[in-house]
Amino acid sequence: MSKEYPILGSPLKVNGVTMRNRMITTSMSPGMGYVDGENHPTEMLANYLEERAAGGTGMIIQTICPWKRTNIEGLHPLPCAYDDSCVDELKTYMVDPVHKHDGLICAQIYCVHDLKFEGEDKESAYGPSDIAVIPMMGGFKAMTLEQIAEFKKMFVNATLVCKKAGFDAVEVMAGVGGVMSRFMSQATNNRTDQYGGSLENRARLTLEIIREVREAVGPDYPIVVRWSPVDFIKTANGSGLSMEESLQIAQWMEEAGLDMHDLSVGWHETSVPLTTKGIEDGHWMYISEQIKTVAKKPVGQGYRNTDPTVMEQNLQDGKCDVIAGLRYSIADPALPLKVMEDRTAEMRKCIVCCRCIDDVVSRGKDLVYCGVNPHLGAELLHPMYPKTDHPKKVMVIGSGPAGLNAALTAAQRGHKVDLYEEGPRIGGCVKMSAIFSPYHERYLDYLTHQMKEHPEITVHLKTKVTPELVAQVKPDAAIVAVGGNPIGIDVPGSDGKNVVMSHDFLEMLNGHAPKGKKGLFNKIMWKGGSWFLKAHYTPSFAREMTAKMTWPISREVAIIGGGLPGCELGHLCMETGRTTGIIEEGKKIGYDVSPSERFGLTSQFKKAENVSLHPLTRVVEITEQGVKCITTVPEKDANGKPLKDENGKPVTHEEDLFVPGKTVAVTLGLSENHELYEELLRQNVEVYMAGDCNEPARIADATKAGYVAACAL
């Protein structure tokens, strides 16, 4: 029994099975590789599931398609359960890997938008009516009564196939804007038959499926229902489900045969941010708390559950019975086991970067990258830390996420690692990004703990690595992870005393005053700041000081560069009340911000009175008062609509623009930095590159790159 997490780590009986704790790993369609080109599950999926079962999760829910899926562009491949020919592969690649570790696996019968009926050669978007929430995404085919009957039959058949394969439970997918949720919602259901109109009619399809599944599987087989009591949907036909309606539906579902509620929030088309770091951990528990007022069966709540301390508190407060989530399990498959064993310091918590969601849901890619866990995708085909037969003396140069993951991976594989960092503390750029994000701070805390605990890692701080030092140390191999070079700007005034580069802060955190700063006051402050932070830096302290101080970021800021670094700084300035202008040469502010974050972030900027956005704007000169620019402005007709030429392109003209800023922050990102790597190649050292020095990217790319480099040793 866990002392820190007494309820989270406790068992829960769900009909005929008992979960070993209150943590459910929810479903995802992880894409190609996990499933082959003909929709058969693979060894990669088996290893993904086994890793999480071995990590102690209470139940794994995994997506299954109930028809013989065709491969068409834009649809993820999925394991199928259309007849008994699917039983053996489902058992071999999905059920057995989980049961090997005494885990439970639940088959989620997946019916979101696309269905394939008898006689059709490909999937099409079906629903109760032809109403699309987002018209540009295309319309829906209204299902006939015959198709509804076939849909129910297909669903029950898939359930029986999965039960025969050995799945411990079945989940009816009735949420996130799928077929059943569209029937339940007045916003997307304008039918006039027995499946439309009243709430009872709109809920009829879902309830009929639950009843028919119950009749097919018997009284003791667990039925879970994934549904969205709050959908944030509105169309010309009406609004989505109200909580009053959902409270009634919850009771009807239990009467029909439901054993556990697995609550999601919203639909895929919902414009409200649901999963991003701007939403606090446990925010959506108010939904499960209300459903629990009428529910007699266990209630699980999904979305924004990454911190076990918050999970435990919500359970103790009676807001839910089960924690449902996926990202905590992607980040650390062993998190449930660490919960049950009170191994809090070893928990590798999700940093809410949304890379997994963005790749799979928004970009249509496969589950390969996670901000903190490199062991996804093809890497699942071998153990996370494959032991070496030839231990080496390895020199890792640089302590950002690439260097730290390289050091940890090499040591876990059996190599002797010396990690070198030029500054007084490890972390690389994460030392700086942790000021903007407490989630990055906890990743840095985790990596720092790992470096201290591993006996095969020796950390050398305040040590600049040169080719001469490498020749002196004589490593068997070296991994260069020194980070990229900051991209500057070459215009009149770019060396002014009010100009700060993003790496100026990193230099200060590393205990060095940036070179070339003008003005006596400036020089004294940079020097004093670097001396002070060398001894007293913590991300939370730096965050607090940044909010209060007017140096080096004044109360009026012009930011050059509208990518992720500029947007993060802009968000901090916005929240701390600074007047902020963001300048970007390209068409979009936030062009490289994650799709999950971009809409919410830019919406906040547009609503904020203290933020101005300037896309299609190039810098001409920097002055002590701000930035002189030339901006491209679209021309409009008398009605205020944008004009277009004969080729359909916008008609524009250029105007002078001045963006005020007593501080001008240059956040143009990084370029490659191969210098040390090439020097070591000339010395015939076995050398690898990882992270931004090789290819500037994001934290998930750096985490993966460090891991891959160490696996190549």
C-alpha positions in Angstrom: 0.0 0.0 0.0 1.4 3.4 -1.0 1.7 5.9 1.8 1.9 9.0 -0.4 -0.8 7.9 -2.8 -3.1 5.6 -0.7 -6.2 5.8 -3.0 -4.4 6.2 -6.3 -2.4 3.0 -5.5 -5.3 1.0 -4.3 -7.3 -1.7 -6.2 -10.8 -1.2 -7.6 -13.2 -3.9 -8.6 -15.0 -3.3 -11.9 -17.6 -6.0 -12.4 -15.7 -9.3 -12.9 -12.2 -7.9 -12.8 -10.1 -6.0 -10.2 -7.8 -3.2 -11.3 -4.5 -3.2 -9.2 -4.7 0.6 -8.9 -6.8 3.6 -10.0 -4.8 4.5 -13.1 -6.1 3.7 -16.6 -4.0 4.1 -19.7 -6.4 5.4 -22.2 -6.5 4.7 -25.9 -4.6 6.1 -28.9 -4.2 5.0 -32.5 -0.4 5.2 -32.6 0.0 4.7 -36.3 2.1 2.9 -38.8 4.7 0.6 -37.3 2.5 -0.3 -34.4 0.1 -1.7 -37.0 1.3 -2.8 -40.5 0.0 -1.7 -43.9 -2.8 -4.2 -43.8 -3.9 -3.3 -40.3 -2.4 -6.2 -38.4 -0.9 -5.4 -35.0 2.9 -5.7 -34.8 5.7 -6.4 -32.4 6.1 -2.7 -31.9 2.5 -2.5 -30.5 3.1 -5.6 -28.4 6.2 -4.0 -26.9 4.4 -0.7 -26.3 1.6 -2.5 -24.4 3.9 -4.8 -22.5 6.0 -1.9 -21.3 3.0 -0.2 -19.8 1.6 -3.5 -18.3 5.0 -4.1 -16.7 4.9 -0.5 -15.4 1.8 -1.4 -13.3 -1.1 0.4 -14.9 -4.5 -0.6 -13.6 -6.0 -1.1 -17.0 -4.9 -0.5 -20.6 -7.5 0.6 -23.1 -6.6 0.1 -26.7 -8.4 1.0 -29.9 -9.9 -1.7 -32.2 -11.7 -1.2 -35.5 -14.9 -3.2 -35.9 -14.7 -3.5 -39.7 -12.1 -4.6 -42.2 -10.3 -1.3 -42.5 -8.9 0.0 -45.8 -5.8 2.1 -46.1 -6.7 5.5 -47.4 -4.8 8.8 -46.9 -5.5 10.6 -43.7 -6.7 7.6 -41.7 -4.5 5.9 -39.1 -4.1 2.1 -39.4 -5.8 0.2 -36.6 -6.0 -3.4 -35.4 -9.3 -4.9 -36.5 -11.9 -7.3 -35.0 -14.3 -8.0 -37.9 -14.4 -11.8 -37.6 -12.7 -14.7 -35.9 -9.7 -14.6 -38.3 -8.6 -11.6 -36.1 -8.6 -13.5 -32.8 -5.1 -15.0 -32.9 -3.2 -11.8 -33.8 -5.2 -9.8 -31.2 -4.3 -12.4 -28.6 -0.6 -12.6 -29.6 0.2 -9.0 -30.1 -2.2 -7.3 -27.6 -3.6 -9.5 -25.0 -0.7 -11.9 -24.2 1.9 -9.1 -23.7 -0.4 -7.4 -21.1 -1.4 -10.7 -19.3 2.3 -11.6 -19.1 2.6 -9.0 -16.4 -0.8 -9.6 -14.7 -2.3 -6.5 -16.4 -5.8 -5.9 -17.7 -6.5 -4.9 -21.3 -9.8 -3.4 -22.5 -10.7 -3.3 -26.2 -12.1 0.1 -27.2 -14.4 -0.5 -30.1 -13.6 2.6 -32.1 -16.2 4.4 -34.2 -15.4 8.0 -34.5 -16.4 9.6 -37.8 -15.5 7.1 -40.5 -17.6 3.9 -41.0 -17.5 1.2 -43.6 -20.7 -0.7 -44.4 -21.4 -3.8 -46.3 -20.7 -3.3 -50.0 -18.6 -0.1 -49.6 -15.0 -0.2 -50.7 -13.8 2.6 -48.4 -14.6 4.5 -45.2 -16.9 7.5 -45.3 -18.0 10.0 -42.7 -21.3 9.1 -41.2 -23.5 10.6 -38.5 -27.1 11.1 -37.5 -27.5 14.0 -39.9 -25.4 15.8 -42.6 -24.4 18.5 -40.1 -20.7 19.3 -39.9 -19.4 21.3 -36.9 -16.6 22.8 -39.1 -18.0 23.1 -42.7 -14.5 23.2 -44.3 -13.9 19.6 -42.9 -16.7 18.3 -45.1 -20.2 17.0 -44.5 -21.5 13.8 -43.1 -23.8 11.1 -44.6 -27.0 10.7 -42.6 -27.3 7.0 -41.5 -30.3 5.1 -42.7 -32.2 2.8 -40.2 -30.7 -0.1 -42.0 -27.2 1.3 -41.5 -27.9 1.9 -37.9 -28.9 -1.7 -37.4 -25.8 -2.8 -39.3 -23.7 -0.5 -37.1 -25.0 -2.1 -33.9 -24.5 -5.6 -35.3 -20.9 -4.7 -36.3 -20.2 -3.3 -32.8 -21.5 -6.4 -31.0 -19.6 -8.7 -33.3 -16.3 -6.9 -32.7 -16.9 -7.1 -29.0 -17.3 -10.9 -29.2 -14.2 -11.3 -31.3 -12.2 -9.3 -28.7 -13.7 -11.3 -25.8 -12.7 -14.5 -27.6 -9.2 -13.1 -28.0 -8.9 -12.7 -24.2 -9.6 -9.0 -23.7 -10.6 -8.4 -20.1 -13.2 -5.7 -20.9 -14.8 -3.8 -23.7 -15.1 0.0 -24.0 -18.0 1.5 -26.0 -16.6 4.6 -27.7 -19.3 7.2 -27.4 -17.3 10.4 -27.1 -15.0 12.9 -28.7 -17.4 13.6 -31.6 -17.8 10.1 -32.7 -21.0 8.6 -34.2 -22.7 8.0 -30.9 -21.9 11.4 -29.5 -23.2 13.1 -32.6 -26.5 11.2 -32.1 -26.7 12.4 -28.5 -26.0 16.0 -29.3 -28.7 18.4 -30.5 -26.0 20.3 -32.3 -25.5 17.6 -34.9 -28.8 15.6 -34.8 -31.8 16.9 -36.6 -33.4 13.6 -37.3 -37.2 13.3 -37.0 -37.4 9.5 -36.4 -36.9 7.5 -33.2 -33.2 8.5 -33.1 -33.8 12.3 -33.1 -35.6 15.0 -31.3 -36.0 14.3 -27.5 -33.0 13.4 -25.3 -34.3 9.9 -25.0 -34.4 9.5 -28.7 -30.9 11.1 -29.2 -29.5 8.7 -26.6 -31.3 5.7 -28.0 -28.4 4.4 -30.2 -25.8 4.5 -27.5 -28.1 2.8 -25.0 -29.2 0.2 -27.5 -25.5 -0.6 -28.2 -24.7 -0.9 -24.4 -27.7 -3.2 -23.9 -26.9 -5.4 -26.9 -23.3 -5.7 -25.9 -24.4 -6.6 -22.4 -26.7 -9.3 -23.7 -23.9 -10.7 -25.9 -21.1 -10.8 -23.3 -23.0 -11.8 -20.2 -23.5 -10.3 -16.8 -19.9 -10.5 -15.5 -17.9 -9.0 -18.4 -17.0 -5.4 -17.8 -18.4 -2.7 -20.1 -16.7 0.7 -20.0 -18.2 3.7 -21.8 -16.0 6.5 -23.1 -18.2 9.6 -23.4 -18.1 13.4 -23.3 -20.7 14.9 -20.9 -19.4 18.4 -21.8 -18.6 18.8 -25.5 -18.3 22.6 -26.1 -20.1 22.3 -29.4 -22.6 24.6 -31.0 -24.0 24.7 -34.6 -27.0 26.4 -36.3 -29.0 23.3 -35.2 -28.4 24.0 -31.5 -26.0 23.5 -28.6 -24.3 20.4 -27.5 -25.0 18.3 -24.4 -25.9 20.2 -21.3 -24.8 18.9 -17.9 -28.5 18.3 -17.0 -28.8 16.1 -20.1 -25.6 14.3 -19.3 -26.7 13.5 -15.7 -29.7 11.8 -17.1 -27.7 9.9 -19.8 -25.3 8.7 -17.1 -28.1 7.1 -15.2 -29.6 5.5 -18.4 -26.2 4.1 -19.3 -25.9 2.4 -16.0 -29.4 0.9 -16.3 -28.4 -0.3 -19.8 -25.4 -2.2 -18.4 -22.4 0.1 -18.0 -19.9 -0.9 -15.4 -17.6 2.2 -15.5 -17.7 5.7 -16.9 -14.5 6.8 -18.8 -15.2 10.6 -19.2 -13.5 12.7 -21.9 -14.0 16.4 -22.6 -15.1 18.0 -25.9 -14.8 16.7 -29.4 -12.0 16.8 -31.9 -13.7 19.9 -33.4 -13.9 21.7 -30.1 -12.2 25.1 -30.3 -11.8 25.4 -26.5 -8.2 24.3 -25.4 -8.6 20.9 -23.6 -5.1 19.4 -23.2 -2.6 22.2 -23.2 -0.4 23.4 -20.4 -2.6 26.5 -20.0 -5.2 24.1 -18.5 -4.2 23.1 -15.0 -3.8 19.5 -13.8 -7.1 18.1 -12.7 -9.1 21.1 -14.2 -11.7 18.8 -15.8 -12.5 17.0 -12.5 -15.5 19.3 -12.1 -17.2 17.1 -14.8 -16.7 13.8 -13.1 -17.6 15.4 -9.7 -21.0 16.3 -11.1 -21.5 12.9 -12.8 -20.7 11.2 -9.5 -23.7 12.9 -7.9 -25.9 10.4 -9.8 -23.6 7.6 -10.7 -23.6 4.3 -8.8 -20.7 2.8 -10.9 -17.1 4.0 -10.8 -16.3 7.3 -12.7 -13.0 8.0 -14.4 -12.0 11.4 -15.7 -9.6 11.9 -18.5 -7.5 14.9 -19.8 -4.9 16.9 -18.0 -3.8 14.3 -15.5 0.0 14.3 -15.3 0.8 14.8 -11.6 0.2 11.9 -9.2 -0.1 14.3 -6.2 -3.0 16.1 -7.9 -4.5 12.8 -9.0 -4.5 11.6 -5.4 -6.0 14.8 -4.1 -8.9 14.6 -6.5 -9.5 11.0 -5.5 -9.5 12.0 -1.8 -11.8 14.8 -2.5 -14.3 12.4 -4.1 -14.2 14.1 -7.5 -13.6 10.8 -9.3 -12.9 7.1 -8.7 -10.4 6.5 -11.4 -7.7 8.6 -13.1 -7.9 8.2 -16.9 -5.0 9.4 -19.0 -2.6 8.6 -21.8 0.3 11.2 -21.7 1.4 10.3 -18.1 1.8 6.7 -19.5 3.6 7.8 -22.7 6.0 9.9 -20.6 6.7 7.2 -18.0 5.2 3.7 -18.5 6.3 2.7 -15.0 4.6 5.7 -13.3 1.8 3.5 -11.7 4.4 1.1 -10.3 6.4 4.1 -8.9 3.1 5.4 -7.4 2.5 2.1 -5.6 6.1 2.0 -4.4 6.3 5.7 -3.4 9.2 6.3 -5.7 8.2 9.9 -6.3 11.7 11.3 -7.2 12.0 8.7 -10.0 8.8 9.7 -11.7 9.4 11.0 -15.3 6.3 13.3 -15.5 4.7 14.6 -18.7 5.8 18.1 -19.5 2.6 18.8 -21.5 4.5 19.7 -24.7 1.7 18.0 -26.7 4.1 16.5 -29.2 2.4 13.1 -29.0 -1.1 14.5 -29.5 0.1 16.9 -32.2 1.9 14.2 -34.2 -0.9 11.6 -34.1 -4.0 13.8 -34.0 -3.1 17.1 -35.8 -0.3 16.0 -38.2 -1.5 12.5 -39.0 1.9 11.1 -38.1 2.9 8.2 -35.9 3.7 8.1 -32.1 7.4 8.4 -32.2 8.3 11.5 -30.1 7.7 12.4 -26.5 9.3 15.4 -24.7 10.7 13.2 -21.9 10.5 9.6 -23.2 12.7 8.6 -26.2 11.6 4.9 -26.1 8.8 5.1 -28.7 8.5 4.2 -32.4 11.2 2.0 -33.8 13.1 2.2 -30.5 10.4 -0.1 -29.0 11.8 -3.0 -31.1 14.7 -3.3 -28.6 14.8 -2.9 -24.8 15.0 0.7 -23.6 18.6 0.3 -22.4 20.1 -2.6 -24.4 23.2 -3.8 -22.5 26.5 -3.5 -24.2 29.0 -6.3 -24.6 31.9 -3.8 -24.9 31.8 -1.1 -22.2 33.4 2.1 -23.2 34.7 5.3 -21.6 32.3 7.8 -23.0 32.6 11.6 -22.9 29.3 13.5 -23.2 29.8 17.2 -23.9 26.8 19.4 -23.0 24.1 18.9 -20.5 20.9 19.9 -22.2 18.1 17.3 -22.8 20.2 15.6 -25.6 23.4 15.4 -23.5 21.6 14.3 -20.3 19.6 11.6 -22.1 22.8 10.5 -23.9 24.6 10.2 -20.5 21.8 8.4 -18.8 21.3 6.0 -21.7 25.0 5.2 -22.1 25.4 4.6 -18.3 22.3 2.4 -18.2 23.7 0.3 -21.1 26.9 -0.3 -19.1 29.3 2.4 -20.3 31.4 4.6 -18.0 30.2 8.2 -18.6 31.9 11.6 -17.9 29.4 14.4 -18.5 30.9 17.9 -19.1 29.1 21.2 -18.6 30.7 24.6 -19.1 28.3 26.3 -16.6 27.8 25.9 -12.9 24.7 23.6 -13.3 23.3 21.1 -15.8 20.3 21.6 -18.0 21.3 23.5 -21.1 18.5 25.5 -22.6 16.0 23.8 -20.2 17.5 26.0 -17.5 16.1 28.9 -19.4 12.8 27.3 -20.7 12.1 26.2 -17.1 11.6 29.9 -16.2 8.7 30.0 -18.6 7.4 26.5 -17.8 7.1 24.7 -14.4 6.7 21.5 -16.4 10.2 21.9 -17.9 11.4 22.6 -14.3 10.1 19.2 -13.2 11.8 17.5 -16.1 15.1 19.2 -15.1 14.6 18.0 -11.5 14.1 14.4 -12.8 17.2 14.5 -14.9 19.3 16.1 -12.2 18.1 13.3 -9.8 19.1 10.6 -12.3 22.6 12.1 -12.8 23.2 12.1 -9.1 21.9 8.6 -8.5 23.7 6.7 -11.3 27.1 5.4 -10.2 28.5 5.3 -13.7 28.0 9.0 -14.4 30.5 11.6 -13.3 29.5 15.2 -13.8 32.1 17.8 -14.5 30.7 21.4 -14.0 32.4 24.6 -15.0 34.5 22.7 -17.6 34.8 23.9 -21.2 35.7 21.1 -23.5 38.3 21.7 -26.1 40.0 19.3 -28.5 43.0 19.4 -26.2 41.0 18.2 -23.2 39.5 15.4 -25.3 43.0 14.4 -26.3 44.0 14.4 -22.6 41.0 12.4 -21.4 41.3 9.9 -24.3 37.7 8.6 -24.3 36.7 5.6 -26.3 33.8 7.6 -27.7 32.3 11.1 -27.4 28.8 12.5 -27.9 28.8 16.2 -28.7 25.6 17.9 -27.5 26.7 21.5 -27.0 23.6 23.2 -28.4 23.1 25.4 -31.4 24.4 28.9 -32.1 21.9 31.8 -31.6 20.8 33.5 -34.7 21.4 37.2 -34.5 20.2 40.2 -36.6 22.4 42.6 -38.6 20.7 45.9 -38.8 21.7 49.4 -37.5 21.3 49.5 -33.8 21.4 45.7 -33.3 24.3 46.1 -30.8 22.4 48.8 -28.8 22.3 48.7 -25.0 18.6 47.9 -25.0 19.0 44.8 -27.2 19.0 41.4 -25.5 19.6 38.0 -27.2 17.9 34.9 -26.0 21.2 33.3 -25.2 22.2 36.3 -23.1 20.0 34.9 -20.4 21.5 31.4 -20.8 25.0 32.9 -20.5 23.9 34.7 -17.3 22.5 31.5 -15.9 25.8 29.8 -16.7 27.6 32.4 -14.6 29.0 34.5 -17.5 28.2 38.1 -18.3 27.4 38.3 -22.1 30.1 40.0 -24.1 29.7 43.2 -26.0 27.1 44.9 -23.9 27.1 48.7 -24.0 26.5 51.1 -21.2 28.1 51.0 -17.7 24.8 50.3 -15.9 24.2 47.4 -18.3 27.6 45.9 -17.8 27.3 46.1 -14.1 23.9 44.5 -14.1 24.8 41.7 -16.4 27.9 41.0 -14.4 26.1 41.2 -11.0 23.2 39.1 -12.3 25.5 36.3 -13.5 27.4 36.3 -10.2 24.1 36.2 -8.2 22.4 33.5 -10.3 25.5 31.4 -10.2 24.8 30.8 -6.5 21.0 31.3 -6.2 19.3 30.2 -9.4 16.2 28.1 -9.3 13.6 28.3 -12.2 10.8 29.4 -9.8 13.0 32.1 -8.3 14.0 33.4 -11.7 10.3 33.3 -12.8 9.4 35.4 -9.8 12.2 37.9 -10.3 11.4 38.2 -14.0 7.8 39.2 -13.1 8.9 41.8 -10.6 12.1 43.4 -12.1 12.3 45.8 -15.0 15.8 44.7 -15.9 16.9 43.2 -18.3 13.3 43.1 -19.5 11.6 46.5 -19.2 7.9 47.2 -19.0 7.9 47.9 -22.8 9.2 45.1 -25.0 9.6 44.6 -28.7 10.3 41.0 -29.6 11.9 40.2 -32.9 11.0 36.6 -33.9 7.5 35.2 -33.8 8.4 31.5 -33.4 8.2 29.5 -30.2 10.9 31.3 -28.3 9.4 34.7 -29.1 5.9 33.5 -28.3 7.0 32.1 -24.9 8.7 35.3 -24.0 5.7 37.2 -25.3 3.3 35.2 -23.1 5.5 35.8 -20.0 5.5 39.5 -20.8 1.7 39.5 -21.4 1.1 37.8 -18.1 3.4 40.2 -16.2 1.7 43.3 -17.6 4.4 44.4 -20.0 3.5 46.2 -23.2 4.6 43.8 -25.8 5.0 43.8 -29.6 5.9 40.6 -31.5 7.5 41.1 -34.9 7.7 38.2 -37.5 8.8 38.3 -41.1 6.6 35.3 -42.0 2.9 35.1 -42.4 2.1 33.6 -39.0 2.9 34.4 -35.4 3.6 31.1 -33.7 4.3 29.3 -36.9 6.3 26.6 -35.1 4.2 26.5 -31.9 2.5 23.1 -31.5 -0.9 22.9 -33.2 -2.5 22.2 -29.8 -1.1 25.4 -28.3 -1.1 27.7 -31.3 -4.8 28.6 -31.5 -5.2 29.2 -27.8 -1.9 31.2 -27.5 -2.5 33.5 -30.5 -6.1 34.0 -29.3 -4.8 35.2 -25.9 -2.4 37.5 -27.7 -5.2 39.0 -29.9 -7.5 39.6 -26.9 -4.8 41.1 -24.7 -4.7 44.9 -24.6 -1.0 44.9 -23.9 0.1 42.8 -26.9 0.4 43.7 -30.6 1.2 41.2 -33.3 3.1 42.1 -36.5 3.4 39.3 -39.1 4.8 40.0 -42.5 7.1 42.6 -41.0 10.8 43.0 -41.5 13.1 44.9 -39.2 15.0 47.9 -40.7 16.6 49.5 -37.6 16.7 49.2 -33.8 16.7 52.4 -31.8 16.7 53.2 -28.0 12.9 53.7 -28.3 12.1 50.6 -30.3 12.2 49.0 -33.7 11.7 50.6 -37.1 10.0 48.1 -39.6 8.4 47.8 -42.9 5.2 45.8 -42.8 3.1 44.3 -45.6 -0.6 45.3 -45.3 -3.5 43.7 -47.3 -5.7 46.1 -49.2 -9.4 46.0 -48.7 -12.5 47.0 -50.7 -15.2 49.4 -49.6 -16.8 46.6 -47.5 -13.6 45.9 -45.6 -13.0 42.6 -47.5 -9.4 41.7 -48.6 -8.8 42.5 -52.3 -7.4 39.8 -54.6 -5.7 40.0 -58.0 -6.7 38.1 -61.2 -4.7 35.1 -59.9 -6.5 35.0 -56.6 -3.6 36.4 -54.6 -4.0 39.1 -52.0 -3.3 42.6 -53.1 -0.9 44.3 -50.6 1.2 47.3 -50.1 4.1 48.2 -47.7 4.0 50.7 -44.9 6.5 52.0 -42.3 5.8 50.7 -38.8 7.4 51.5 -35.5 7.1 49.0 -32.6 8.0 50.7 -29.3 10.4 48.9 -27.0 12.7 50.1 -24.3 13.9 46.5 -24.4 14.3 44.8 -27.8 14.5 41.0 -27.5 15.9 39.0 -30.4 14.5 35.5 -30.4 15.2 34.1 -33.9 16.2 30.6 -32.8 19.3 28.6 -33.4 21.6 27.4 -36.2 23.7 24.3 -36.3 27.0 24.2 -34.4 29.4 21.5 -35.8 32.7 23.1 -34.8 33.7 20.8 -32.0 32.3 17.7 -33.7 34.4 18.3 -36.8 37.5 19.0 -34.6 37.1 15.6 -32.9 36.6 13.9 -36.3 40.0 15.2 -37.3 41.4 13.6 -34.1 39.9 10.2 -35.2 37.7 10.1 -32.1 34.6 7.9 -32.4 32.2 10.8 -32.1 28.4 11.4 -32.4 26.3 14.6 -32.5 23.0 15.0 -30.7 20.5 17.9 -30.2 20.5 21.4 -31.5 24.2 21.4 -32.5 23.3 18.8 -35.1 19.8 20.0 -36.0 17.9 22.7 -34.0 14.5 21.5 -33.1 12.3 20.9 -30.0 12.8 19.3 -26.6 11.3 16.0 -27.8 13.8 15.8 -30.7 16.7 16.5 -28.4 15.5 13.8 -25.9 15.3 11.3 -28.7 18.6 12.3 -30.4 20.6 11.9 -27.2 19.1 8.5 -26.6 19.7 7.3 -30.2 23.3 8.5 -30.1 24.0 6.6 -26.9 22.3 3.5 -28.3 24.8 3.7 -31.3 27.8 3.3 -29.1 
